[in-house]
Amino acid sequence: MANGQTVSVLPESFANPQGFRRGVFFSSLVVTTDQGKLRLGALPKAAGAQHYLWLQRQWLGQLQPDLVKVVSAIEALLAKGYPKTSHLTLVTQLAQQAVARFGRSPERALFPELDVSAFEKLLCWAAWGENAWQQLRQRYVKTQLATYKGFFDTVESKPLTEWQRLACVHDEDNNLVLAGAGTGKTSVMIGRAGYLLQSGQLQADEILMLAFANKAAAEMQERLELRLGDCGIRASTFHKLGKDIIARVEGKQPSLSPLAEDDKLLAKQVNDWFEQHLQAPAYQKLVLAYFQNYLYPLANPFDFASEGEYFDFILANDIRTLKSEKVKSLGECLIANYLLRLGIAYQYEAPYEHSTASLQHRQYQPDFYLPEYGIYLEFFGIDRAGNTAPYINRQQYHTEMAWKVQLHQTQGTKLICLYHYQHTEGTLYQALEQQLAALGVQADPLPDEAMLDTLREFGAITAFAALLADLLKRYRANCYEPGQLAAAIAKAPDPEKVQAALDLLLPVVDDYRRELNRHNHIDFDDMIGKAIEYVKTGRFKSRWRSILVDEFQDISEPRARLVRYLRDTASSTGNAASLFCVGDDWQAIYRFTGSDLQLTTHFTQHFGDTCITALDLTFRFNNSISAVASQFVLQNPQQVRKALNTFNQVNYPAVSLLRADNREQPGEPSRLERVLAKLNSVAAAGSSVYLLGRFGFNLPDNAELKRLSRIFPKLALSSLTIHASKGKEADYVVLLGLETGKHGFPSHKQTHPLLEALLPAAESYRFAEERRLFYVALTRARHRVYLITDMAVASEFVVELLNDKYPLELNEFDTSLSQQLFQLIKCVKCKTGTMVPRVGQFGTFFSCNKYPLCNHKERGCGKCSAAMTRQGRFKVCLNDRCNSWVPVCPKCGAEMVQRNGPYGSFWGCRNYRKEGESCHHKEQQIVYSKPQRVSEKSLY
C-alpha cells in the first residue's frame, strides 16, 4: 500500500461476483482483507480485468485440491450403503461449507485448464433436499432388491414378501419394523442379518441380535443356524449381554445372588430387614404415619358417575380396614383404622339394639358401634352444601339421615355424626376426637409397639413387607440415573405418598446393596445397570455396527438406554451403528414388568431419524378373525394405525360366541365341553386347540385337561394363560374367564399405587393393555376363536363386541332369551352390577354381584325362578319358555299378588299386613300387554 503497510487478501474475495467492476474508462477491484474491505480503483480497464482473472486462477488452483478432498469424503459417505439421514445430512453440511468458499462454479471458457467437476458436484450436493434423498434411497433399494433377489427368495422356507424384503434392505440410522401378529417378524430378523452378511456390509461379529427371554434367544439362534448355517452371529438376551459386558470390563464373570433367582427367599429377607428397621423408634413412626395417612389411593366418591363405579374402585383396590373388614367407602375405612389407633373397640355395621325392620326399612345397621360406651357412629356422604354424590338421590338421602338421627333421639341412644366434607377438608380425625371427648370417651392411643403388634396380628405388617419386596425389585429394575427418581416422584398423582413409601423402602434398598456387596454378587438388574454405566463412561467399547432387537414393544426404559448407548458409543468411534427393532405395539402386554409402549409409539422422538416399515400381511389367521381383532384394538387412538391384510380369506364369521349360564347343571355338559364337542365334530384330526385364560385359575387343571383329552381324542388340547401364549399359535382358540370384575377380563385388579408410581406412565385410555391382551388372545388362532361367557356377568369386552355389532357368529350354539336380554338384568341401584342368582333360607333370589357393597336384591320368577326384568310397572320373566309377569305396586314398589275377597279376586300389594305398618293399595284388574318378542338382530 502507499503508506508501506501490508495486508492479507482473504480468499473469499474472489468468490464475490461484485469484486471486479468495469467502468467506462477504468475498472476497480474490491477485496476483503484482514483489515476489512479494500477498494483498488482507477485501474486500466483491460489490465484490471486480466489481473483479476489471474488472481482468480491462482485462488481456484489453490482451492481445488481442498474441494477434491471434500468430494472424496462425500463420495465415501455415499458409498457406505443405504443413504442414511446422518450420512446425507453430513453430505449436505460438507457440501454447503465447501460451496460457501467459492459461491458459484467457475466458467469453463475462462478457466479451460481447470477441472470444475468438483465445484459442480458440490453445488449439486449442497442443493439436495428431502426429495433428492428419497430418490437416492429408492434407487439404492431397487438395486439391492434386484441384486439379492435369490437370497430373499430362499433364505426362508417361503420367499420373503415385498415388505419383508424392504424391511431387510432399509438401513436408516434407526429402523422400526411394525410386525403385526403372524406377519413373519422372525423371518425379517433372519433375513436382515443374512442380507448384511451376503452384501458384505458387515462381518458376523459386528451384528448383535437381542431377545428378552432365554427361550426366545435360543429359538432365534436355532433359526439362524437352520437358515444361515454356522454364520457366526450369536443371539443373546439382554441379561447375558449385560453380564458379558461386565465380565469384559471387570476381567471375570460375575456371580449371581441367590436372592435374584428365588422370590420367596427375597421376600423373607426383605421381611427380616423390615422387622429389624421396625426396632428403631424413628422408623416406627414413619411406618405408622404411612399406615394412617397413605395406605389407600386417593378417591372422592363424588367424582364417580355411578355408585357401581365407586364400588368397583373399592373392590379393585381391595380397600379393607386394618382388621381386614370390607367396607363401603374409603371414609369408613379411615374411621375404623383411626378408632383402632385410638385404642377404641368398635363393631362395623352391627345391628341396632332396637328393632326397626318395617315395610320401608330393613333392620338398621349403623356404620359403627362402640360397645364399651354404647355409642353409634354414622359417616354421612354429603358436602358442606348438603349435596350428595351425583348418583345418590339427594332428597331421599337426607330423609334417611333425618330418620336415623330422629331414631337415636327417640330411643335415647348416643350418636356421633361425621361427614364426607370433613374428610376432604382434612378435619375428620379432629372432629371424631372432639365428639368422642364430648361423650366422655377417654381415648387411650396404643403405643407404637402395641399398634405395630396389632398390625402384625391382622397381617398388615406381613402384607406391607411383601409390597416392599415388590417395590425393591421395581426400584432396582429402573436403574435410575441422577434426576430420574425425583422426576418419577414429581409425576406421581400423590407425590407425598410416594415419598413416604420411599422413606420406608430406601433403607431396605441399602440393606440389599450391602448384601450383594458383602458376597460380591450381582442380580439381574445389575446386569443391565452396570452395563449401562460401563458403556456410558467408555469403559466398554462397542464393536457392533448393527443391533437387532426382537419384540421391541416389550422393551423397558433401562434396556432402551443400554441399546442407545451401545449405538452412540460405536458411532463415536467412526463405525456408525444402526438400530433394527422389530415389534408390534398392538401386542404390548408387559407394562407390569416395566415395558414402556411409548418407546415404540414415539420411537423417533426417543432414538432419532427412523425408517418405519409395517408388515401388512399375516399368514396366521384369516380375514374374519382379523376384522374383529383389528377393529377392537384400534378403539384405542394411541395405537399405531396400520392395515393388516390376511393370506387366508374366508366369507363367514370366524369368532363364535357361546352364551350360557356359568352354573354347571348335574348331568349336563359344561360350556367348555359344548365347544369342544363342536370342534371334535368339525376339526381335522390332530387339530391344536388352545384353552386360554386371563388368569391361571380360569383354566382346567392337569387332571381336567387329561379328562377332556380322553373325551375328545381328535383334539390336541393345551391350557395356557394369554401371556404365556404370546408368540404361539394354534388351529383353534377357546377363551375362558370372560367375566367382569377384579379377576375377570378385562381385569379390574389395580396395580398398587406405589408400584404404579415406579412403572412407565399409564395410558389414559381405559383398559388399554387389557385390550391388547384380548387382541393377542384372538390372534393365536388360525381358523376360529370361541368366546365363552355368561351374559349375567359378562366381560365388558364381550358386551362391546355385541353392542357395536362386530362380525361374530351368534348362532352356532343355542342361546336362551335371558342370555340375549342381558342388558335388562342390570342392577337398578348401583347401575354397573348385574343381578345374579343366589340361594337363601327362603329359596332362590337375585342380588347384585357387587354384594355386600351393593345390597339390592329382587325375587325371581315365582313359576320358574328365572331372572325378571322391568317393563314399565311390570316385572317380566326372562325365561322364553315361561314369560310370566307380575305387576308392581305404584305406592310402595313391592310386587302385587292376586287375592280372593268377598267380591271376587283382586290385586293387592305384597306388603299388606293385617296389623302394624302396611300398604293397602289394591286394584280390581291389571292387564299386561305382552310386547313383541325381541329378536337377536334387533338387539344388536
Helices and strands as residue ranges (DSSP letters): G 11-15, E 20-22, E 26-33, E 36-44, H 45-78, H 85-102, H 117-126, H 130-147, H 149-154, H 162-169, E 174-179, H 185-198, G 204-206, E 207-211, H 214-228, E 235-237, H 238-250, E 255-256, H 258-261, H 263-277, H 281-293, G 301-303, H 307-316, H 330-341, E 347-348, E 368-370, E 375-380, H 394-411, E 414-419, H 420-425, H 428-438, H 448-457, H 460-477, H 484-491, H 495-518, E 521-522, H 524-536, E 546-549, G 552-554, H 557-572, E 578-583, G 585-587, G 591-593, H 598-601, H 603-607, E 610-615, E 617-622, H 623-633, E 645-648, E 655-659, H 671-682, E 687-693, G 696-698, H 702-711, E 715-721, H 722-725, E 730-736, H 753-758, H 768-778, E 781-789, G 791-793, H 796-803, H 817-820, G 822-825, E 835-840, E 843-848, E 857-859, E 868-871, E 874-877, E 885-887, E 896-901, E 904-909, E 922-923, H 936-939
